[in-house]
Amino acid sequence: MGETFVIVGGDAAGMSAASKAKRDDPDLDVIVFEKGEWVSYAACGMPYYVKGAVDDLDDLVAVTPEEFREERDVDLRTGHEVVSIDPEAKVVTVEADGERFEQPYDHLLIGTGAHAIEPPFDGIDLDGVFTIHDMDEADAIDDYVDAHDPETAAIVGGGYVGIEMAEALDERGLSVSLYEMLPHVLQPFGDPVAGVVEDHLREQGVDLRLDTPVEGFSGDGRVERVELEDGTVPADLVIVGVGVAPNTDLAEEAGIELGPTGAIATDEYGRTNAPDVYAAGDCAEATNVVTGDPDHVPLALTANRAGRAIGQTVAGEPTRVGGTAGTAIVKAFDLGAARTGIVDEDEAREAGFDPASVTITAPTRPHYYPGAEDLRVTLVADRESGRLLGGSVVGRDGAKRIDTVATALSAGMTVDEVESLDLAYAPPFSPVWDPILTAAKVLSGNLD
Amino acid sequence: MGETFVIVGGDAAGMSAASKAKRDDPDLDVIVFEKGEWVSYAACGMPYYVKGAVDDLDDLVAVTPEEFREERDVDLRTGHEVVSIDPEAKVVTVEADGERFEQPYDHLLIGTGAHAIEPPFDGIDLDGVFTIHDMDEADAIDDYVDAHDPETAAIVGGGYVGIEMAEALDERGLSVSLYEMLPHVLQPFGDPVAGVVEDHLREQGVDLRLDTPVEGFSGDGRVERVELEDGTVPADLVIVGVGVAPNTDLAEEAGIELGPTGAIATDEYGRTNAPDVYAAGDCAEATNVVTGDPDHVPLALTANRAGRAIGQTVAGEPTRVGGTAGTAIVKAFDLGAARTGIVDEDEAREAGFDPASVTITAPTRPHYYPGAEDLRVTLVADRESGRLLGGSVVGRDGAKRIDTVATALSAGMTVDEVESLDLAYAPPFSPVWDPILTAAKVLSGNLD
């Protein structure tokens, strides 16, 4: 008789852990409690379903519940909500179909995810006002567009969800306005990226309003208007995308410690302060590879990787969950924008560094080769050590070049070492000096 | 009165050194002797000129002779051939317009480049048989196609020049055959890349003949046929692209040491064994970052970087030239293929490692996102240390992902460290697990 590994939440972290643990130790009883019906789905693909680039919502499901149950031998129970954890007794209480029962565990993983923040806007409960954080919401937005043929959409929040939804709804034929209370969109990407993205959004016909807090929404049952400080704007559909917050209630009530970011504190193996209780994914902290501090980066790769590592640990091979560089990439109409590590000098100073930075614009191919596009690259470094701290890129082509920066960050490289990298060159792919190398070359000069 | 920096050869290494030295130390007299008329040109762009993707040969010139002379204050003398070096007297002998003169130097850079190897094929001097290593040759091929309207082209050699020229001449409407004496094309890229490229070349209509040595060419003044061991094949145009060899005669005659690869031996600052004599670019060795051994990688970035570093050193700030990972990328019709470091187990064993390797095929985007393409990734590692030694990629999209591998190599990362990299994910750009991460994950499992 094997041990029992109980997992709370059936998305990226939970299902990665379940699959890996069961594969590595088939004697383990692996039970996943998921309160909803969807498991293991690509939340990042939802805007592209609304856009119409993905035909079927089911296409976003990586592995179906049946496959988990039958092929991977995971005891997956959808419609089951874990309502409390008793870390002393090593038991969880589960509610399903109005009944409660207790389930003992030897190992527990909390993978409860995050939820979309809903500010206390007037009229947030009107029909036609949506957040987009789960599959049912994506489906509901799609249905609403089909059913009511809205002409105008208002998007509240200029983060990546807001920008992806602007593109999606523009593609669906709506006239889109976007409201950001801060001076710039994509705040975690830094100003040099924001400037390029903002110009592009306007070129694409988005009515972009920066420094513009929204007060609420109004309409007769169904949303008709966005209320601003100084007036109202028509909106037949509203998407609220102002960020996410970790789902920590269950952990907190069980006495499990949260970290400085407000997410569940974990060590390098994903362990919480309670014995044999792990946490991973959007509800948990990860260690930032640049600062060494706890960070909350609710992104898919971090969740998948940590879940998989914890599954391996539970199956008997202790495995570190790995750090995060906060690497992110977003498509904004025809642009790609990406960031990793620390993207500006203010952020670097807050983290205790003495920063220098540079922003350059360089082509992604030689000037003579067809299809060369400008890429704007920002790199940030520490003056004293010469160490690279992070950077950003934005352009119509080549945003995945951020991976070179992310790799250099994990290795703790100096700017001089980055300048010396032997990156790939041929005219169809890059100029002799890749834009990342050019930026490092200029920054290196500034550090002397 | 400043010191005199004499440079032999006006291409990537030489002109990078000249520009950097003069900018950093304007008192320096910088004299460049170039025996031809073209300087600072993108040799890698020549196939795209023949293809018709680049309109004008002059577009491939990065900086014109006039700009070097007038804006950068470099004493550039084209049509000037350095015929000997006397390292004891610190003087070079120069020939121009049939006259000889001596030019003393304080610092000397040998940037004589490489030349296309011309095997002793019968009929290699026939009209219509070309190598493609300099701008005049590119121009001559283009003129020949215009003037003679050839229907068939034979390419001898399946390296990157041969493959780029196959694409170029196919685009010009010729029926192309390609002869490779080895069992596979693109030998330095390894068999997993070669297999994919060979299938693609055949799909594109190239008559690909592997294991097929060419004996010579025949025709009446102008080439008409390729002669093989077992017959002849019609060819109205022939490109011989069987590799390059470093131009070392000048250095050897001056008593300057060559290294094990046959190119000029240099130290980490690009210095030869003669005092104040440097060498850089296609004529010189560089240090391989994986093996630590001298290597000969006649590619543009290595030349540009070493030239620039030597210019900086001569101007008073000693600067290392940097190593090479042997990173290379090539377009083969609709494919991109790239390599870095050590690409297969045989090569790893020869370098003294105990290798493990893996080849996987993974999509460059999630399955549900439009435009996902397969990328084949090979990674090679050392079993004992777990260190990544190199790899290759090939596919219709994403070949620049080799830069992640090249960066990891320079950092000396283990496969586990590569598996932990926080690379960028969003559906338009990558699956959650980038193909490089997937390959590292599988290889890591094999190393256990």
Boltz contact constraints between the chains, C-beta under 6 A:
constraints:
  - contact:
      token1: [A, 44]
      token2: [B, 426]
      max_distance: 6.0
  - contact:
      token1: [A, 44]
      token2: [B, 427]
      max_distance: 6.0
  - contact:
      token1: [A, 45]
      token2: [B, 368]
      max_distance: 6.0
  - contact:
      token1: [A, 45]
      token2: [B, 427]
      max_distance: 6.0
  - contact:
      token1: [A, 48]
      token2: [B, 427]
      max_distance: 6.0
  - contact:
      token1: [A, 53]
      token2: [B, 370]
      max_distance: 6.0
  - contact:
      token1: [A, 54]
      token2: [B, 368]
      max_distance: 6.0
  - contact:
      token1: [A, 59]
      token2: [B, 368]
      max_distance: 6.0
  - contact:
      token1: [A, 60]
      token2: [B, 368]
      max_distance: 6.0
  - contact:
      token1: [A, 300]
      token2: [B, 425]
      max_distance: 6.0
  - contact:
      token1: [A, 300]
      token2: [B, 432]
      max_distance: 6.0
  - contact:
      token1: [A, 301]
      token2: [B, 425]
      max_distance: 6.0
  - contact:
      token1: [A, 301]
      token2: [B, 432]
      max_distance: 6.0
  - contact:
      token1: [A, 304]
      token2: [B, 432]
      max_distance: 6.0
  - contact:
      token1: [A, 322]
      token2: [B, 420]
      max_distance: 6.0
  - contact:
      token1: [A, 324]
      token2: [B, 422]
      max_distance: 6.0
  - contact:
      token1: [A, 325]
      token2: [B, 422]
      max_distance: 6.0
  - contact:
      token1: [A, 327]
      token2: [B, 422]
      max_distance: 6.0
  - contact:
      token1: [A, 327]
      token2: [B, 424]
      max_distance: 6.0
  - contact:
      token1: [A, 329]
      token2: [B, 424]
      max_distance: 6.0
  - contact:
      token1: [A, 329]
      token2: [B, 426]
      max_distance: 6.0
  - contact:
      token1: [A, 329]
      token2: [B, 429]
      max_distance: 6.0
  - contact:
      token1: [A, 330]
      token2: [B, 426]
      max_distance: 6.0
  - contact:
      token1: [A, 331]
      token2: [B, 428]
      max_distance: 6.0
  - contact:
      token1: [A, 338]
      token2: [B, 424]
      max_distance: 6.0
  - contact:
      token1: [A, 368]
      token2: [B, 45]
      max_distance: 6.0
  - contact:
      token1: [A, 368]
      token2: [B, 54]
      max_distance: 6.0
  - contact:
      token1: [A, 368]
      token2: [B, 59]
      max_distance: 6.0
  - contact:
      token1: [A, 368]
      token2: [B, 60]
      max_distance: 6.0
  - contact:
      token1: [A, 370]
      token2: [B, 53]
      max_distance: 6.0
  - contact:
      token1: [A, 400]
      token2: [B, 429]
      max_distance: 6.0
  - contact:
      token1: [A, 402]
      token2: [B, 424]
      max_distance: 6.0
  - contact:
      token1: [A, 403]
      token2: [B, 404]
      max_distance: 6.0
  - contact:
      token1: [A, 403]
      token2: [B, 423]
      max_distance: 6.0
  - contact:
      token1: [A, 403]
      token2: [B, 424]
      max_distance: 6.0
  - contact:
      token1: [A, 404]
      token2: [B, 403]
      max_distance: 6.0
  - contact:
      token1: [A, 404]
      token2: [B, 407]
      max_distance: 6.0
  - contact:
      token1: [A, 406]
      token2: [B, 422]
      max_distance: 6.0
  - contact:
      token1: [A, 406]
      token2: [B, 423]
      max_distance: 6.0
  - contact:
      token1: [A, 407]
      token2: [B, 404]
      max_distance: 6.0
  - contact:
      token1: [A, 407]
      token2: [B, 407]
      max_distance: 6.0
  - contact:
      token1: [A, 407]
      token2: [B, 408]
      max_distance: 6.0
  - contact:
      token1: [A, 407]
      token2: [B, 421]
      max_distance: 6.0
  - contact:
      token1: [A, 408]
      token2: [B, 407]
      max_distance: 6.0
  - contact:
      token1: [A, 410]
      token2: [B, 421]
      max_distance: 6.0
  - contact:
      token1: [A, 411]
      token2: [B, 411]
      max_distance: 6.0
  - contact:
      token1: [A, 420]
      token2: [B, 322]
      max_distance: 6.0
  - contact:
      token1: [A, 421]
      token2: [B, 407]
      max_distance: 6.0
  - contact:
      token1: [A, 421]
      token2: [B, 410]
      max_distance: 6.0
  - contact:
      token1: [A, 422]
      token2: [B, 324]
      max_distance: 6.0
  - contact:
      token1: [A, 422]
      token2: [B, 325]
      max_distance: 6.0
  - contact:
      token1: [A, 422]
      token2: [B, 327]
      max_distance: 6.0
  - contact:
      token1: [A, 422]
      token2: [B, 406]
      max_distance: 6.0
  - contact:
      token1: [A, 423]
      token2: [B, 403]
      max_distance: 6.0
  - contact:
      token1: [A, 423]
      token2: [B, 406]
      max_distance: 6.0
  - contact:
      token1: [A, 424]
      token2: [B, 327]
      max_distance: 6.0
  - contact:
      token1: [A, 424]
      token2: [B, 329]
      max_distance: 6.0
  - contact:
      token1: [A, 424]
      token2: [B, 338]
      max_distance: 6.0
  - contact:
      token1: [A, 424]
      token2: [B, 402]
      max_distance: 6.0
  - contact:
      token1: [A, 424]
      token2: [B, 403]
      max_distance: 6.0
  - contact:
      token1: [A, 425]
      token2: [B, 300]
      max_distance: 6.0
  - contact:
      token1: [A, 425]
      token2: [B, 301]
      max_distance: 6.0
  - contact:
      token1: [A, 426]
      token2: [B, 44]
      max_distance: 6.0
  - contact:
      token1: [A, 426]
      token2: [B, 329]
      max_distance: 6.0
  - contact:
      token1: [A, 426]
      token2: [B, 330]
      max_distance: 6.0
  - contact:
      token1: [A, 427]
      token2: [B, 44]
      max_distance: 6.0
  - contact:
      token1: [A, 427]
      token2: [B, 45]
      max_distance: 6.0
  - contact:
      token1: [A, 427]
      token2: [B, 48]
      max_distance: 6.0
  - contact:
      token1: [A, 428]
      token2: [B, 331]
      max_distance: 6.0
  - contact:
      token1: [A, 429]
      token2: [B, 329]
      max_distance: 6.0
  - contact:
      token1: [A, 429]
      token2: [B, 400]
      max_distance: 6.0
  - contact:
      token1: [A, 432]
      token2: [B, 300]
      max_distance: 6.0
  - contact:
      token1: [A, 432]
      token2: [B, 301]
      max_distance: 6.0
  - contact:
      token1: [A, 432]
      token2: [B, 304]
      max_distance: 6.0
